[in-house]
């Protein structure tokens, strides 16, 4: 009994320290170390985390914002929460990502990805990924150019195509996260897309690039994917596709 008293006092002291000063320790010590560790593991990249908060009972780590900068790519996320992560196995390095994230759930809002060189950007209002439920839900997703159509075509000396994709909701059910995280395959039971809108605009006033290869057909594009892809059911409801041509610079398509 007397031998267990110092151990109990130590555990109690650590618990009081974590509950009373956990927020300050996490943001004053943990956050800078995470940012530096990411830069060391990925040279040329930069990670900036907003205010962090951790709930011990719910095993939930939340960040008010996340900004990731790489060569020709910038990722900005609003509030992000991650629950159910096996932090002990991750810190000790005893397990891979697939084992650490078996009970993990990710919620992210206001995701912005920019590709300045390609002049495209991706926006997603809300993203939820649940490993135990094997589902992925994306709401308010949009792929669009970062500049106007006139500026986009002016940056290309030859004929090109401008794409615009709007996807209000996409739900993936039965997603095999273990195989996905291990890079072995892409497998899901079903994918359902609601009210998608796809538009392609071609500037036919410019000449065709003679060195531009022919676009891949659907079968050729699928064959080019190195990992196996299996989707049992794919459904798209209330969608539309528009193909437009611009015969003169600045003219209405």
Order of alpha helices (4+ residues) and beta strands (2+ residues): alpha-alpha-beta-beta-beta-beta-beta-beta-alpha-alpha-beta-beta-beta-alpha-beta-alpha-beta-alpha-beta-beta
